[in-house]
Amino acid sequence: MSEDLNKKAFSGLVETYVRTHKGCQYMDAVITVCEDNEIDIRDSKKLISKEIVEHIEFEAKKLNLLQGGHSAMLPI
């Protein structure tokens, strides 16, 4: 793992990747940034900012990967 890559730098790389790759989800961006920087995906947990965690949770709920997604909503 790159020694000079801290939480702020890693999160910046993820945010930049999402902005420059339209339609890319945060989950995919984290994986790509890890691969590009030779970071074990298991080590990325300590590098991910709270904001990115919130984006990933939102995406997971939207895809029904976490409780509280669309299936938990009442029909209108």
Helices and strands as residue ranges (DSSP letters): H 7-20, H 26-36, G 41-47, H 50-62, G 70-72
